[in-house]
Amino acid sequence: MTGVRPLAWLVAAMVGVAGSAHAQMLDVLRTHGEVAVSPAAPLVRDASCAVTDETRPIELEDAILMAVCANPRARQAWADARAQAAALGQADAAFLPTLNTTAGVERDTLATTYGTSVFNAQPIEQTQNSSSRYAILNLSWVLFDFGKRGAAQRQARALLSAENAAQDEVLQTVFFDATRTFYGLRDAQASLAAARRTEVIAQESLAEAGAKHAAGAGTLADELQARTSYRRALLDRVDAEGAERDATGALAVALGLNANAPLRIASPAVDANVGGEPGLFDTGINQLIAEAEARRPSLLAARARLNAARANVDAMRAQGRPTISLVGSFTQNNPSYQRQPQEIPVTSSRGSTLGIQVTIPLFEGFALGYRIEQAQAQADSQEAAMHDAELQVSLEVWRGYNGVQTDADNLANSRDLLDDAQQALDVARGRYKEGVGTFTELLNVQMVLADAQRQRVSALSKWRAARLALARSLGKLGVWRPEP
């Protein structure tokens, strides 16, 4: 029966190793709950990364979801957060005891030769075989370390908070890029549509000038001016088509597709004339900056890194303090010898120890002092980085706030400008047909209309960009309803 025990110990050790790995997969220390369940979860929440229906145009919400789900930066940030969650689990595990076992089977052979010179006798050889089956179980449990493990745990938890905030910042950036490129394509399509309308108007003016010249009611100079205007409109339309293709490729890449992937986005329902976000300007700039400082992921990450750096200072200082541990061991040995018959064989032996161990660091070449100094300097660096991040966020909020105000006012002005230019063109064309107005007047009004169309597209683009920039600076992208 005693010969079976070491084998049982070996089996128990193997089961213990397998059980330990299984415990890690089961997340006994509950660190998996500190991280999002997927790369896109902090932003999309209840939405799923399902494949978009290719039979319908891509809406803005579809573009954002596709970008967030496919972007490799989001997966990288999520992996970094999970790695730090595992580091937190290691810091938590330092408070638990450690057990390890050693088991083995040995067989030793000792051959001895006795020489003699009596009567030319041959040497005498004697062989002794021995075998041993043993198992050792060791226990170590740190009871007190005067703050070393606690500081490491605080550092790991702060770094996990920083990684989670960094993941949120990456998702905000992906959201911003996807929305910006989506609106960039929509602006390019609007510019192309305006260029085509200008081309049609120029072509109609050329036809009118040519007909008048052929009838003798107009001059060749008018026809040549009309032809020049038409050629310029052709150039603008070709440039707009190239810009539209570039914008399509940029959006495709933002969505995680190849640049040459065909895309079809939804057209805006209306040409909105909005003066700003409801209630936005009723909120003071100081309140907006305070809100950004409270929720901006980049600031949250900077503060968490500062807390981690300060905890690291405490951990370095604790390395010079004593450590009190509970230690113990249990040894089982089953030797077997081929001895002389009259000797009593040893069949088994066992021993155990249990005690308190105190470890006091005495001297390590002044390295500890330099480690503490390094950790303190790193904490000072993180504090400066956090203050710089606060200043940059306040500047972004200030610029975004004023940008939305300015661009919202220009949005209404551009609408009025376009309406006035269209009416002026209708009047000029009527006057030219009746022979009252000159072609130079018609050409000038036509150029004013083309410029008004470009101003309208630009005003819409700047207004959308300003809203996005302000929402990003506040750390609340996705809260406002996107503009159609």
N, C-alpha and C positions, 0 to 999 in steps of 0.2 A: 504493500500500500504506500509505503514511504517513497518507493521509486517512482510512483506515478505523480507525486506532488510537483516536482520541478516542471514536468511536462504540462501540468495544469496551469502552473504559473506562467509558462511561456504562452499557452493559449490565451490566458487572461490578459497578458500584455498585448498580444495581437488584437484581441477584441477591444481593449482599451484604446489602442491607436485608432482603430476603425471607428469606435464610438466618439473619439475626440473629433475626427474629421466630420462625422455625421452631425455632431453638435454645432460645428462651425456652419455647416450648410443650413441647419435649423435656426441659426442666429439666436443662440441662447441669450446673449447679452443685449439683444434688441437694438442693434445699430442700423439695421436696414431701414427701419422706420424713420431714420433721420434724413433719408435721401428720397428724392422723387422716384416714383415707380418707373418712369421712362424719361428719355431725354427731353421730350416736349411737354411733359405733364405740368410743370409749373405755370405754363402759359395757356395751353389749350384746355386743361382741366377736363371737362366732360366730353370734349370733342375727341374723335378718334382719327388715327392716321390712315383712314381708308382711301382707296384709290379714287381719284376724282373722275366723275363721269365725263368721258371724252366726247360725248355727243353734244354737249352744251358748252357755251363760252365760259371761260374762267372768270369767276367773280373775285373781288378783292379778298373775301374771306377764304376762298379756295387757295388763292396764291399764298396767303400767309400760312395756312395750314400745311401746304405742300413744302414751303420753304423751311418751316420749323421742323417738320418731320424728316426732311431729307438732308438738312445741313450737317456736314461733318463736325463743325465747331460745336454744335449742340451735343452731339454724341461724345465728343472729347471732354467737354465740361462735365457731362454726367458721369463719365468714367472717372474723372478726377475726384468728383464728389464721393463716388462709391469707394474709391481707394482711401480717401480720408476717413470715411465711415469705418472701414476696416482698421485704420490706425487708431481710431477711437476705441474700437473693440479691444485692441491690444492694450491700450492704456487702462481700460476697465479690468481686463484680465489680470493685470499686475496686482490687484487686491485679493486675488484668489490663491489658494495653495497650489503647489506644483507637485506632481507625483511622477516618478519614472521608475521603471523596473528593468533589470538586466537578468537574463536567463541564458544558460548554455550547458553544453555537454562536452566534457573533455576526456581524452584517453591518453595516458602517458605510458611510455615504455622505457625502462632503464635496463641496459645490458651491462653486466660487470664481468670482467675477466680476471681470474686469479692465476698468476704465474708461479712455477716451482722448478727447482733444479735437482730435486731428490730423485735419484734413480732414473733420471731422464723422463720424468712423468710429463704428460701433456698438460697445458694450461686448462684451468677449470673455468667454464663460462656459466654465468647465472643471469637469468632474465627475470625482471619483475615488472608486471603490468599493473596499472592502476587506472581507474576511471572515476569520474566525478560528475554529478549532475547538481547544478546550483541555481539559485534564484535570489535576487536582491531587490528589495523595494525601498526606495528613498523618498522621503517627505521633506519639503521645504516650504515654509510659509512666513513671509515677511509680516511681522506684526506692527512694527513702528519704524518709519524711516524719516519722521519729522518733516513731512511735507513734500518729499521728492515725488512720490506717485501722484499725489493730489495736484501738484503743479503740472506734471506731464499730462494728466487727464484734462485739466483746464486748457492747456495748450492745444491738445488734440480736438477738444470740442470747439474752441474758438476757430481753429483752422477749418473744421468742418462747416461752421457757419460762414466762413469766408468763401469756401468752395461752393456752397449752396447759393450765396449771393452772386458769386461769379457766374454760375450757371444762369441765374436770372438775368444778369447783365448781357450775357451772350444771346439769350433768347430775345431780349429787348432789341439788341442790335440786329439780329436776324429778322425780327418783325419789321424794324425800321427799314432795312435794306429791301425787303420784299415789297413793302408798301411804296417805297420811293421808286423802285424800278417799275412797279405796276403803274403808278401814276406817270412815270416817265414815258412808258409806252403809250399811255392814253394821251399825254400831251403831244407826243410825236404824231399820233394819229390825228389829233385835232389840228396840228400845224400842217399836216399833209392835206387834210380836208380844206383848210383855209387856202393853201397854195393852189389846190385844184379849182376852188371857186374863183380865185383871182385869175387863174389861167382862162377859165371860161369867160369871165368878164372882159379880159384883154382880147380874147378871140372874137367876142361879139363886137367890141369897139373897132377891131381891125376890119371886120366885115362891113360895119357901117361906114367907116372912113373910105374903104375901097369902093363901096357902092356909090358914095357921093362923088368920089373922084372920077369914076367911070361915067357918071351922069353929068359931070361938068359943074357940080355944085360944091365940090370940095377941091382941096389942093393936094398935090403930090406930097408936100411936106407933112400934111396931116396923116396921110396913109403911111409914110415912112416912120413917123413917130409912133403910130399905132402898131406897126410891125415890130419896132424896137421894144415897145412895152410888152408885146406878146412874147418875144424871145426872152426877155428878162423873166417873165412869169414862168416860161418853160424851165429855165435854169433853177428858179426857186422851187418848182415842183419836183424836179429830179433830186435836188439836195434834200428836200423833205422826205422823199422816198428812201434815200440812203439813211437818213436819221431814224426813220421808222424801223428799218431793218436792224440798225444797231441797237435800238431800244428793245426790240424783240429778243435779240441774242442776250442782252444783259438780263432781261427778266427770266429767260430760260435757265441761265446759269444760277440765278438767285433761287430758282425753284428746284435746283439739283438736277437739271437736265443739261444735255449738250446744247451748245450755243445755236446749232442748226436745227434744233427741234421745232416743229411747227406749233405755233400757239395762236389761240383765238380767245381774246378777252372780251368781256361784256362791255357794251357801250354804255355811257352814262345815260340815266333815265331822263335827266333834265340838265340844262345848263344853269346850274344853281347860282343865285345871286345872294350870297350870304354875307352878313356883315360881321360875323364873329361867333364864337361859341356862347350859348346862353349862360349868363351869369359869370362868364370868365373874368370880365373886366370889373365886375363888382368885387372881386377878390383882390386885395392889395398885393403888391409885388412882394412885400415882406412875408405875407402869409404863404405865398407860393414858394418862396425860397425855403421857408421853414418846412413846408410839406415835402419839398424835394430832399432836404437834408434828412428827413425822417424815413423816407421810403426808397430813395434812389439806390439800386443794387450796388453800384460801384462804391458809394459811400459806406454802405453796410459792410461790404467786403473789406474796405480799408480799416474800418473800426474793429472788425473781427481780427484782422491781421495784427493790429496794434495790441489787442488783448492777448493774442497768442504770443507775441514777442515779450510782453510783460510777464506772462506765465513762464516763458522760457528762462527769464532772469531768475525767477524764484526756483525753477528746477536746477539751474546751475549752482545757485547758492546752497541748495539742499544736498548737493553731491558731497559737500564737505562735512556733513553731519553723520552721526552714527546710524547704524541699521540694526534692529533687533529682530531676530528670526526664530521661529520654531523649527527645529530640525529633528529628523528621526529616520531610522532605517530598520529593516528586518531582513535577516539573511537565513537562507535554508540551504544546507549542503548535504549531499548524499554520496559520500565517497565509497569506493569499493576497491579493496586491495587483495592481491594474491599473496597471502602471508603463510608463515609456517603454521601447521595445524594447532600447535599448542598456544598460539597467540590469540587473544580475543580481538575479533575484527571490529572496526569502527563502522557503523552502519549509517549514522546520520548525525548532523550537528546543526544547531540553529542559534542565532543571536539577535539581539535587538538593542537599539539605542534611542533615546529620546532626551532632548535638552533644548536649552535656550542658547542661541549664538549671538554674540554682539560683535559687530564689525565697525571698527573706528578708523577712518582714513587719517593717516598721520602726515605723510609727505609724498608728493608726486612731482617734485621738481618745479613748483610754482605754477603748474599748468592750470590749476583750478582758478586762480585769480585772473588769468588771461581769458579763460572761458567766460567768467562772469563779466569781465569788461567787454568782451565781444558781444555777448547777449544784450548788455545795456546799450551799446552803440547801435545794435540792430533795432532795439525798441525805440531809440531816439529817431532813427531813420524812418521807421514806420509812422511815428507820430507826425513828423514833418510831411510825409506823404499823405497822411490823412488830412492835414490842414490844407495842403495844396489841392486835394480832391474837393474839399468843401468850397474853396475859392472858385475852382473851375465850374462846379455845379451852379453856384450862384451867378456866375457870368453867363452860363448857358441859359438859365431861367430868365435872366434879365434880357438877353438878346432875343430869346424866343417870345417873351411877353411883348416886347416892343415890335418885333417883327410881325406878329399876328395882328396887332393893332394897325400897323402901317399897311400891310397887305390886304386886310379886310376893307379898309377905306378905298384902296386902289381897285379892289374888286368891283365895287359899285361904280367907280369912275370909268373903269374900262368898259363896263356894260353901256353906260351912257355914251361913251366915245364911239363905240361900235354902232349904236343906234343912230347917232347923228351922222356918222360917215355914210351909213347906208342910205339915209334920207338925202344927204347931199349928192350921192351918186345918182339916185333916181331923178333928182331935179336937174342935174347937169346933163344926163342923157336925154331927158325930155327937151331941154333947151337946145342941145346939139341937133336933135332930129328936126326941130322946128326951124333950125337955121338962125336962132337967136344967140346961142352960146358958141364959143370957139372950142376946137378940139383940145387946145392947150388946157383950157379950164376943165374939160372932161378928164384929161389925162392926170391932171393934178389931183382931182377928186378921187380918181381910181387908185392912185398911189396912196392917198390918205386912208382909203378903205382897207387896202392891203396892210398898211401899218397898223390900223385899228384892230384888225383881226389878229395880227401877231401880238399886239399889246394885250388883247383879251386872253389869248392862250397863255402868255407869260404871267399875267396877273393871277389866273387860276392856278398855274403851276407854283408860283411863289407862295400863294396863300396856303395851298396844301402842304408845301414843304415847311412853312413856318409853323403850322399846326402840329405836324409830325415832330419837328424839332422841339417845340415846347412840351409836347406830351412825353417825349423821350427824356428831356431834362427833368421832368417831374417824376419819372419812373412809372408812368401809368399808361403806356402804350396799350391800346386795345380797350381802354375804358370808354373813350368817345366813340360814337358811331361814325364809321368812315363816310366820307363824302361820296355820293354816287359818281 
